Amino acid sequence: MTFIKRFLQITDRGIRLNDKHISWPIIRDADLEGLHPSTTQKTWATTDVPVDSKPLDARFDEQSQTLSVNWHDTPGLPKSSQYNLKTLSEAFSSRPWQTFPPHIPAAKPWSVKEFTNNSQHFDVAELYESPSMLLKALTQLHERGLIFINNVPTEDTTDAGCGLRRMAESLFGELRNTFYGQTWDVRALGGQSRNVAYTGLDLKYHMDLLYFESPPRFQFLHSLKALTKEKSPQGHSLFLDSYKAAEELSHQSQQLLRSVPIVYEYDNDNHHYIHSHPVLQEFGSNLQSVNYSPPFQSPHQPFIAELEPETQVKYLNALREWNNLLDRQDLNLETRLSEGDCVVFDNRRVLHARRAFDEQGGQDEIVRWLKGTYVDGDAIWDRWRVVKESQ
């Protein structure tokens, strides 16, 4: 059995499609008729397909671009199958799997100038009303790792009814629960603070919850109470694309920061979390995430201590080179979050920081108040694919 076209060959062993050979058992297993009509799950396992599967006959219709195959009878499997050639070609392409996450717009690292010229702010009402605008926001979030949403309601400040919860759950996905709760408040607590974020102190660049095995991918911060403009730049928020910073590192520093994990630890308030991550975490040859949070580094770093003395020095110099990049003005995006503004960012990519501010207002007055939540990557990646497919 042989059929040859420029882009398709049908042989006894299988088909060659765009220079990729696909054997008959793999083709038979790919029959979409094998998906349950309501659950869309496969009704057989790959191991149910005989490894010596071959068709009785196979035909290609050029007008409909359809491959039709009649099979030898096998219990539990269809006797005939039809495949759209374009669908088959896309399904067997590994290209979408060469970046992380798969089937999502690729990251576009940015400097401040690049972000300012290629991004926009979004009004929350537009995101509710326009699927195309929501897709644009989700696409920017994946490409740049950072979006700003305006006019998120601030009237209800409770965890159960706040505007942040309603918006995040409606538009982006289910909230991730942590020991802080599903939502949490960032405001100065004075001597009661269990976290530097709950003070008015300068908060350097960091990422959240790196002492988790799987830190949350996306973070939302909604401004409920903002410092007056007269107090600027007190309390300003800063953001930096770590993917861009990683591009600026020397080759030796990149290699060291990929290979040696840093231990992160939180041992406080009846909780003890501990885990390790390299600064640069890769998927194939591309970055999957960056992990950097000096306030939560453990004082004990066994992976660094195990290096040869001269390599320890090289590693510390690599960390210093990395940290120096975070001071570059062209990489630091600084902004004042007004009341109702919500920033959404990739917590495994975009570093965030805050300038110090005077905690003292009037009696019992809260001068700066953010409400936050986390959403896992899978939830937001799912949302992008669904909205994209609906367009």
N, C-alpha and C positions, 0 to 999 in steps of 0.2 A: 504494500500500500504506500504510494508516494504521490504527494501533491505539493507542487512548488510554486510559490509566488515570491515576489521580492521581499515581503515582510513575513511570510508564513510558509513553513514546510511541515507537511504531515508525513510521518514515517511509521514504520512498525514499532519503533521504540517510544514514540510520543510526538510532540510538536516542537519545532524551533520557531520561536516568536521573537522578532527583533533581537536576534543573536543570543537568545536565552533558550536552552533546551529544557523542556518540561516533560517528564515521563508520564505515561498513561495513568499509573496509580495516583499520582499527584493531581492530574486533571480530573480524574473520577471523584476524588475526595473533595474537589472544589465545586461540585454541583450545588448551586444555590437552592435547588428543589429539595435538598436534604435538610433545609432549615425548617423547623416547626413553624407553622403559620402564625401562631400567636406569641410564642416565646422567642422566636427567631434563633433558637439554639439548635445545634446540630443534632440530628437524630441517629447518627452513627459515629463511631470513633474511627480515627485514621487507620487503626490496626484492623478494622473490619474490612478494609479494602484489600483484596488479594494483591500481593506484590507483583504477581505476573499478569495483572489486569491488562487486557488488550481489547480493542473494539472489534465488533463484527464488521463494522464499516464506519467511516467518518467522511463527512462532506462539509464543504465551506461554501456558503452563499455570499457572493460578493456584494449583492445589492443590500442585504440586511446586515452584512458583516457578522454573520452568525456561523459558528462551528456546531454542527449537529453530529452526535455520536450515538451509535447503538452498541450496547455492551453484551457480553456473555452474561447469562443469568447468574446473579449472586444474591442469596437470600438477604433481605433487608436493604438492598441497594436498588436504585432505579435502573430500569432496562435501557433507558435512553436519556440523553442529556443535551442541553443546548447552552452555548456560551457566547455571549457578546464579546467580540474580539477586543474592543477598547477596554471593557471592564476587566477582561482576563489579563490584558497587558498591564493595566494599572495595579491589579491585585497582586501580581507576581513581581512587581518592582520593589527593590529594597531601598530605593532612594529616600522615601519618607522616613525610613528607619535609621538613617545615617546621622540624624540630628536628634536632640532631646528637647522637648518631648516629640513623639512622632505625630505626623499629620496636623501640625500646628505651625503658624508662621515662624520663621527663623528669627533669632535674636539679632537686633541691629544695635551694636554698642554705640554709645553716644558721649560726646562732650557736651558742655552746657550750650554752646552755640548750635550743635547738631540737634539737641533736644528742642531748643527754643524754635528752631526753624522747621522742625518736622513733627510737631506734636500740637495738640489742642486741648483746651479744657472742655468739659462736657456738662451740660445742665441735666440734673437728674430727671426732670420732666421729659426731656427729649429721649432719654434712655428707656423710659417706660413706654413712650408713645411710638417710637420708631425702631423697628428691628434693624434697619440698616445703620442707624446711629449707634445702637448697642454693639453691632458687629464691628463698627469702626473703633469703638472704645476698647473692646476685647482684643482686637488686632493690635492696637497701640500698646496695650498692656503686655502682650506677648512679645512684640518687637522691641519695645523700649523698656519694659519692666516697670512702667510708672504712668499713672494717669491721675488727673485731678477732676473731681466731680463737685459742682457747685449746687447750692440751694437744697441740700439734704436737710429735712426738717429737724429742728432742735427743741421743739416744745416738750416732747416726752423724753425724759432722761432716764427712765427706768430700763433695766436690762431686758425686760420682757416686751416692752412696747416701743423702744427707741427707734428713731428713723433709720439709724445705721442697720439694725437688725432687719427691718422691713426691706430696705433697699438691697442689702447683701443677699438675703435669702431669695428675694424675688428675681434679681437680675444675674447673680453670680454663682450661687450654689449654697449648699448647706454649710453651716458654721462648724468649725472644728472646736471641740471642747478641750480645754486644758485645765491645769490646776488653778488657773486664773478665772475659769468659767467660760461660757460661750462668748460673752462680751465682758469688757473690763474698763475701768476708768483710769486715766492717767492724769493725776493732779497731785499737787504737793501735799504731803502728809506730815511734814516736819520731822520730829523725832520718832514718829511711828513708822517711818518708811522702811520697807523690806527690800527696796529696789531703788537704785539711783534715779530711775525714770520718775519716781514719785517724790522728787525733790525739785528745787529750782536750780540745781547745780548744772554746770556745763556737762553735756552728755555727748561723748565722742562717737565717731562712726562705729557702728556695730550691726549685728543681725540678731534676731530674737531666737531664743530657745535652742541654741546649738548644743546644749547638753542633752537634747533628745536624740534618739537614734534617727528619727525622721522629723526634723523641724518643719513647722508649717511653711508652705510655699508662699502664700500670699497674705499680706497684712493690710488691714483697713484702719485708718485713724480719722475720726470725725470730730471736727472742732465744735464743741458746745459753748465754750467761753474763750474768747481770745483777748490777749493783751491789747491795749489801745495802740494805735499807730504811733502815738507820741513816744511810746516806750521802745520802739524799734531801735536796734535789731534784737532786743531782748526776746527770748523765746522763739526766735525764728527756727524753722525746720530746714535741715540740709539733707540733700540726697546725692548719691554718687553711684555711677554705673561701674560696678566692680569688673564687669567683662571688659570695659574700655581700659580700666587700669591694668588688667592682666595683660592686655596687648602691649602695654608700655614697658613691661618687665624685661630684664635681660634674660637670655635663654637659660643661663645657669640658675637664676632665681626661679624661673618657671619650673624647671625640673625639680628643684628642691621643695618648692611649695606644693607640688603635685604628690610627692612621694613620702613626706614625713607628716603624720597626723599630729594635731594639737588636741590636748584633752581639755574639755569644757566641763564645768561642774557648778551645780547649784545645791548648796547644803545649808538650808535656812528654813525657818518657819514650818518645821515638821515635814520637810520634803528633802530628799537627797537624789538628785539626778546627776548622771555622769555619762559622757560619751565622747568619742574622739572623731575628728574629721580632718582631712588635709585642707589647707587653705584653698587650693584649686582642685576641684573634683570633676573628673572628666567622664564623658560618654564617647567612646571611640577617640577621635581626635578633636572633639569639640567639648567646650565646657558644659557641664550639667548643672553645676552650682558652685558658688564660692562660699567659704565658711570663715568668718572673721568677726570676733567679738571679744576684744581684750578684757572688758570688765568681768567676763565669765570664764576666762582661762583659769584652769586649775593651777595652783602654785607648783604642782608636781607634774613634770613633763617627761615621762619615761622614754617616749620615742625619740625625743631630742637627746636625752642623756645617753641613749644607746649608740649614738653616732660616734665616729672617731673624733678626737678633739678638734682636728683641723676642719672636719665637716660640720661640727657644731658651730664653729665660727662662721663658716660659709652660710649656714642656715640662718643664723641670727642676722647676718648682713642682708640675706634675702628678705627677711621680715622687715628689716629697717628700710630697704629699698621700697618694699610694698607700702609701708606706712608713710614714707615720704611722698609717694604718689597721691595719697589721700589729702595732702595739703595743697595740691595744685589747684589754683583758682579756676583754671579752664575746665576742671572736672567737677567742681562743687556747685551744685544747683541750690541756691538759697531762696527761701520763700516764706512769707507770712501767711499762715492759715487763718482766714477770716471765719467768723461764726457761720456754720452751715457748709463750709468746705470739707470735703472728704478726700484724702489721698489714699490711693490703692497702689501697692507696689509688691514686686517679687522679693520676698524676704530672703531668698537664696541667691539673689543677684544684686539687688540695690541696697547699698549701705545707707543707714539713716542716722542722723545726729540732731542735736538741739542746742541752741545757744542758752547760756544761763539767763535766769530772770529773777527779779525781786519777787519773792513769794508773798510779801506783806501787802494786803489790801486793807479794806476796812475790817471791822470786827467780824470774824468768821467768814470773810469774803473769799471766794475762790477766784483767783485772777487768771488762771489758765486751766482749761479742762478739755481733754480729749477722751472720746470713747473709742475703744478699739475692739477688733475681732480678727480671727484668722479664718481663712478658707483654704482647704487643701488644693494642690495643683490639679488633681484628677477632676475635681468638681468644676473648676473654671475651664480646663481644657475641654471637658465634655460640653460645657455651655457654648464655647466657641464653635465646636464642630456642629452642634445642633442648630445654632443660629445661622451658621454658614450654609448648611444644607437646606435651610428654609428659604433662602434668598432666590 
